[in-house]
Amino acid sequence: MGARIQRARRALYVTRVARRSGIRRVLGEIGVIGHREATREGATAFRHALEELGTTYIKLGQLLSSRPDLLPAIYIEELGRLVDEVPPVDFAEIRSVIEQEIGLDAFARIDETPIATASIAQIHRAITRSGRDVVVKVRRPGIEHQVELDLDVLRSTARLLAGHSETAELLQVEALADELEVHLRAELNLVEEAWNAELIAHTVERFEALVVPQVIHPYVTERVLVLERLEGRKVEPDHGLPPEVARDLAREFFRAYVHQVTVEGVYHADPHRGNVLLAPDARLALLDFGLLGRLDDDTRRGLSLLLLAIAQNRADDVADLILALSLTTLTSDQPAFLHEVRRKLPRYHWRPLAGIAAGEALADLQRIALRHQIRLPTSFALVGKTLAQADSIARTLYPELDPIELLEEDAFEVMLKEAERRIEPDQLLAWLYTQLDPLTRLPRRIGHVLGELEQGSLKIGIQPSGLGELEANLRSIANRVGAAIIVVGLMIASALVFMSHRVEWLAITGFVTASVLGLYMVWKIIRTPGEL
């Protein structure tokens, strides 16, 4: 009962904040309820509401900022300004967590003032007994309980929206809630973050200009993580590097992220300016591995070919590859999608270098797919956001960077790696088996069908689809007819009661109720034709 009361209180608070920020206007501007032009005021109010609601909703906003297919450009831009900063937890509580998890004996000193505070964890500088300079990342006490409450509320809201809005269903709000839960649970578990840091260190070890902090074992638990401390500053336009060094560093940084996506299938999915530092030795230090993107092998291969097709301006191949990655239905307009891709893809070629952005191309493709009722996998959005962030940092180092040229240059290497994987003995045998196994079973299946056909027992099932609109229209007609019968019945009954000169107050109440219902029906029909 206590948990239910807490959920109800949290839901009430969220509702109060949402109403204060104008949630109906926001839902209208993003297309969930009606259609309104997106405004800066609505986007700013939405961002402030997310920041006020705390950890889970800030992470939701960060996830939404990777979905230009869900939100207008002005909302994407505003959510990029989300601030994940909170007052620090008292050091006595942090000290207690460290003592419980790994003990204090490992450290000669721990600074009481944190060098970074966020909604999930805060970070303190420390020195080990051996004299090593490290940072200690500590999960905020009690944060997991708050996240659980918020996830319960969000799951319920997502189910409600998906059940009452076709747009919400197309936007896959339930899948979005599931994805948020996966990301949050990963960020809450610092053991997983330690594993992620070592995994990314392995994937980028060939890129000498990138460095990942070393995990200090055995000081790793779900609530505490000790890492090597790396010096550095944020990447700014006035970075002070010689032009040749800045060019090479920018190219290697962007190539590293393309390599992670297209070759490794696992990538550091949050390379914003706070998580990439320029070290004194002119290398880039990657930080914060709570969020990693992971791709299955087929999706990774499809995205590799898609990036190559974008770089080579092959619109038909781009459309085919997106359709192969996506979910289509009878309402999907594939010819119109292909036509729009052909029209827009050339915009990312033969332009000034400052006007070419790899992430922008993927974002545009997401919007086009949604307009034509084509559902892209959620992994596509995260790849787009990651490459856009990597592109932004690379351009800060070297504004003349040409990402399209880099994609073309790396195409041969990517295809060579793919070919090597395909001809590895275990991969080749597995592929041959999956291709040949259905062929070996084909004669038996043909014989079975012919036998049933000969006996007259062959059955063919037809599953009707695309009847949602017809069902909605019939339900709307039935609701209106039913409501009209109720109104007429109330008016006739009220008239009979009034004529009997008994309980006239009941007759008047009936007349008023019927009038109110009738006026509501007329208003609803005028406002939303086809619905009750």
Long-range contacts (C-beta under 8 A, 24 or more apart in sequence): 6-149, 7-149, 7-152, 7-153, 10-149, 10-150, 10-153, 11-153, 11-156, 14-53, 14-150, 14-153, 17-49, 17-52, 17-53, 18-49, 20-49, 21-45, 21-46, 21-48, 21-49, 23-49, 29-72, 29-75, 30-70, 30-71, 30-72, 30-75, 31-167, 32-161, 32-165, 32-167, 32-168, 32-171, 33-165, 38-72, 38-73, 38-74, 38-75, 39-74, 40-74, 40-78, 42-75, 43-72, 43-74, 43-75, 43-77, 43-78, 43-79, 44-78, 46-75, 46-78, 46-79, 47-78, 47-79, 47-81, 47-82, 50-79, 50-82, 51-82, 51-83, 53-150, 54-86, 54-119, 54-146, 54-150, 55-119, 55-120, 55-143, 55-146, 55-147, 55-150, 55-184, 56-146, 56-147, 56-150, 56-151, 56-154, 56-180, 56-184, 57-150, 58-82, 58-84, 58-119, 59-119, 59-180, 59-183, 59-184, 59-187, 60-154, 60-180, 62-270, 63-176, 63-179, 63-180, 63-183, 64-176, 65-385, 66-381, 66-382, 66-384, 66-385, 67-176, 67-366, 67-381, 68-363, 68-364, 68-366, 68-367, 68-381, 68-384, 69-171, 69-363, 69-366, 69-367, 69-369, 69-370, 69-376, 69-381, 70-171, 70-176, 70-370, 76-363, 84-118, 84-119, 85-117, 85-118, 86-117, 86-118, 86-119, 87-117, 88-113, 88-114, 88-117, 88-122, 89-117, 89-122, 89-140, 89-141, 91-124, 93-141, 94-122, 94-124, 94-138, 97-138, 97-139, 97-141, 97-223, 97-224, 98-136, 98-138, 98-224, 101-221, 101-223, 101-224, 102-218, 102-219, 102-221, 102-224, 102-226, 105-129, 106-219, 106-226, 107-136, 110-136, 119-143, 120-187, 120-188, 120-290, 121-190, 125-229, 126-226, 128-216, 132-216, 132-228, 133-228, 133-229, 134-216, 134-226, 134-227, 134-228, 134-229, 135-213, 135-226, 135-227, 135-228, 135-229, 136-224, 136-225, 136-226, 137-190, 137-193, 137-224, 137-225, 137-226, 137-227, 138-223, 138-224, 139-188, 139-190, 139-222, 139-223, 139-224, 143-188, 144-188, 147-184, 147-188, 151-177, 151-180, 151-181, 151-184, 154-180, 155-181, 166-468, 170-370, 170-373, 170-375, 171-370, 172-375, 172-378, 175-378, 176-378, 179-378, 183-290, 183-291, 186-290, 186-291, 186-292, 187-290, 187-291, 188-222, 189-222, 190-220, 190-221, 190-222, 190-223, 190-224, 190-225, 191-220, 191-221, 191-222, 191-225, 193-225, 193-289, 193-290, 194-220, 194-225, 196-289, 196-290, 196-292, 197-227, 197-289, 199-266, 199-292, 200-260, 200-266, 200-267, 200-268, 200-286, 200-289, 200-292, 203-259, 203-260, 203-264, 203-266, 203-267, 204-256, 204-259, 204-260, 204-286, 206-259, 207-252, 207-253, 207-255, 207-256, 207-259, 208-252, 208-283, 209-248, 209-249, 209-252, 209-253, 209-282, 209-283, 209-284, 210-252, 210-253, 210-256, 210-283, 210-284, 210-285, 210-286, 211-279, 211-283, 211-284, 211-285, 211-286, 212-285, 212-286, 213-285, 213-287, 230-277, 230-279, 230-285, 230-287, 231-277, 231-279, 231-280, 232-277, 232-278, 232-279, 232-280, 232-285, 233-277, 233-278, 234-273, 234-274, 234-277, 234-278, 235-273, 235-276, 235-277, 235-278, 235-284, 235-393, 235-396, 235-397, 236-396, 237-396, 239-278, 239-396, 239-397, 241-278, 241-282, 241-397, 243-398, 245-282, 246-397, 246-398, 247-397, 247-398, 247-400, 247-401, 249-282, 249-283, 249-284, 249-397, 249-398, 250-393, 250-394, 250-395, 250-397, 250-398, 250-401, 251-394, 251-398, 251-401, 251-406, 253-284, 253-390, 253-393, 253-394, 253-397, 254-390, 254-391, 254-394, 254-401, 254-403, 254-406, 255-406, 255-410, 257-386, 257-387, 257-390, 258-307, 258-387, 258-406, 258-407, 258-410, 259-410, 261-293, 261-295, 261-300, 261-303, 261-304, 261-307, 261-383, 261-386, 261-387, 262-300, 262-303, 262-304, 262-307, 262-410, 262-414, 263-304, 263-414, 263-417, 265-294, 265-295, 265-296, 265-297, 265-300, 266-292, 266-293, 266-294, 266-295, 267-292, 267-293, 267-383, 267-386, 268-292, 268-293, 268-386, 269-293, 269-382, 269-385, 269-386, 270-386, 270-389, 271-386, 271-389, 271-390, 271-393, 272-389, 273-392, 273-393, 273-396, 276-393, 284-393, 293-379, 293-382, 293-383, 293-386, 295-379, 295-383, 299-325, 299-377, 299-379, 301-418, 303-380, 303-383, 304-414, 304-418, 307-358, 307-407, 308-407, 308-408, 308-411, 308-414, 308-415, 310-345, 310-348, 310-358, 310-361, 310-362, 310-404, 310-407, 311-404, 311-407, 311-408, 311-411, 312-408, 312-411, 313-345, 313-346, 313-348, 313-349, 315-341, 315-342, 315-345, 315-346, 316-342, 318-345, 318-365, 322-365, 322-369, 322-374, 322-376, 323-374, 325-376, 325-377, 325-380, 326-369, 326-374, 326-375, 326-376, 326-377, 327-374, 327-375, 327-377, 328-373, 328-374, 328-375, 329-373, 329-465, 329-466, 330-465, 330-466, 331-373, 331-466, 332-372, 332-373, 332-374, 333-372, 333-373, 334-372, 334-374, 336-372, 337-368, 337-369, 337-372, 337-374, 340-368, 340-371, 340-372, 341-365, 341-368, 344-368, 348-404, 349-404, 353-399, 353-400, 353-401, 353-402, 354-395, 354-399, 354-400, 356-402, 356-403, 356-404, 357-388, 357-391, 357-403, 358-387, 358-388, 358-391, 358-403, 358-404, 358-407, 359-384, 359-385, 359-387, 359-388, 359-389, 359-391, 359-392, 360-388, 362-387, 362-388, 363-388, 472-530, 473-530, 476-530, 476-531, 476-532, 479-532, 480-521, 480-525, 480-532, 483-517, 483-521, 483-532, 484-521, 486-517, 487-514, 487-517, 487-518, 487-521, 490-514, 490-517
